Amino acid sequence: MKIETKYSYEKTWSLTSEADLLKIIAEEVGDADPEGTLVYIKEVIKTGKEITVGSCKFRVKKEEK
């Protein structure tokens, strides 16, 4: 699964590696479990929804046709 992120102050989505996703989540949720939060994010976005954690949005990369 390819995941894109976008902070609230950004205009474009960026493809983000799993290591960077964990860093972003750790910054946004503080002492909470970043790995557990990433699992939850993946469950939500696999249906095509976007989820916001702190000031960052996450979504599945849309396939180009």
BANULUM-124486 format. One record per residue (C-alpha): residue number from 1; residue in one letter; x, y, z. Coordinates in Angstrom, 1 decimal, always signed. Last residue first. Example, Ala and Ser with C-alpha at 12.3 -4.5 7.8 and 13.67 -1.06 7.14 Angstrom:
+-----+------+--------+--------+--------+
: pos : code :      x :      y :      z :
+-----+------+--------+--------+--------+
:   2 :    S :  +13.7 :   -1.1 :   +7.1 :
:   1 :    A :  +12.3 :   -4.5 :   +7.8 :
+-----+------+--------+--------+--------+
***
This chain:
+-----+------+--------+--------+--------+
: pos : code :      x :      y :      z :
+-----+------+--------+--------+--------+
:  65 :    K :   -5.0 :   +5.4 :  -15.4 :
:  64 :    E :   -3.0 :   +6.6 :  -12.4 :
:  63 :    E :   -3.7 :   +4.7 :   -9.1 :
:  62 :    K :   -4.7 :   +6.9 :   -6.2 :
:  61 :    K :   -2.2 :   +6.8 :   -3.3 :
:  60 :    V :   -4.0 :   +5.8 :   -0.2 :
:  59 :    R :   -4.7 :   +8.7 :   +2.2 :
:  58 :    F :   -3.2 :  +10.5 :   +5.2 :
:  57 :    K :   -3.7 :  +14.0 :   +6.5 :
:  56 :    C :   -1.3 :  +15.8 :   +8.8 :
:  55 :    S :   -2.1 :  +18.5 :  +11.4 :
:  54 :    G :   -2.8 :  +16.2 :  +14.3 :
:  53 :    V :   -3.8 :  +12.9 :  +12.7 :
:  52 :    T :   -6.3 :  +13.4 :   +9.8 :
:  51 :    I :   -7.8 :  +10.5 :   +8.0 :
:  50 :    E :   -8.7 :  +10.2 :   +4.3 :
:  49 :    K :  -11.1 :   +7.5 :   +3.0 :
:  48 :    G :  -10.5 :   +5.1 :   +0.2 :
:  47 :    T :  -11.5 :   +1.9 :   +2.0 :
:  46 :    K :   -7.8 :   +1.2 :   +2.6 :
:  45 :    I :   -7.6 :   +4.6 :   +4.4 :
:  44 :    V :   -9.2 :   +3.4 :   +7.7 :
:  43 :    E :   -7.2 :   +0.1 :   +8.2 :
:  42 :    K :   -3.9 :   +1.8 :   +7.2 :
:  41 :    I :   -4.5 :   +4.6 :   +9.7 :
:  40 :    Y :   -5.1 :   +2.1 :  +12.5 :
:  39 :    V :   -1.9 :   +0.1 :  +11.7 :
:  38 :    L :   -0.1 :   +3.5 :  +11.6 :
:  37 :    T :   -1.5 :   +4.4 :  +15.1 :
:  36 :    G :   -0.3 :   +1.1 :  +16.5 :
:  35 :    E :   +3.2 :   +1.7 :  +15.1 :
:  34 :    P :   +3.3 :   +5.2 :  +16.5 :
:  33 :    D :   +2.2 :   +4.2 :  +20.0 :
:  32 :    A :   +1.2 :   +7.4 :  +21.9 :
:  31 :    D :   +3.9 :   +9.5 :  +23.6 :
:  30 :    G :   +3.6 :  +12.4 :  +21.1 :
:  29 :    V :   +0.7 :  +11.9 :  +18.6 :
:  28 :    E :   +1.8 :  +14.3 :  +15.8 :
:  27 :    E :   +5.6 :  +14.0 :  +16.0 :
:  26 :    A :   +5.4 :  +10.2 :  +16.4 :
:  25 :    I :   +3.0 :  +10.0 :  +13.5 :
:  24 :    I :   +5.3 :  +12.0 :  +11.2 :
:  23 :    K :   +8.3 :   +9.8 :  +12.2 :
:  22 :    L :   +6.3 :   +6.6 :  +11.6 :
:  21 :    L :   +5.2 :   +7.8 :   +8.2 :
:  20 :    D :   +8.8 :   +8.7 :   +7.4 :
:  19 :    A :   +9.9 :   +5.1 :   +8.0 :
:  18 :    E :   +6.9 :   +3.8 :   +6.0 :
:  17 :    S :   +7.8 :   +6.0 :   +3.0 :
:  16 :    T :   +5.7 :   +8.9 :   +1.9 :
:  15 :    L :   +4.2 :   +9.9 :   -1.4 :
:  14 :    S :   +3.4 :  +13.6 :   -1.2 :
:  13 :    W :   +0.0 :  +15.3 :   -1.5 :
:  12 :    T :   -0.1 :  +19.0 :   -2.7 :
:  11 :    K :   -1.3 :  +22.2 :   -1.1 :
:  10 :    E :   +0.6 :  +22.2 :   +2.2 :
:   9 :    Y :   -0.4 :  +24.1 :   +5.3 :
:   8 :    S :   -2.6 :  +21.4 :   +6.7 :
:   7 :    Y :   +0.1 :  +18.8 :   +6.2 :
:   6 :    K :   -0.3 :  +16.3 :   +3.3 :
:   5 :    T :   +0.5 :  +12.7 :   +3.3 :
:   4 :    E :   +0.4 :   +9.9 :   +0.6 :
:   3 :    I :   +0.4 :   +6.2 :   +1.4 :
:   2 :    K :   +1.4 :   +3.4 :   -1.0 :
:   1 :    M :   +0.0 :   +0.0 :   +0.0 :
+-----+------+--------+--------+--------+
***
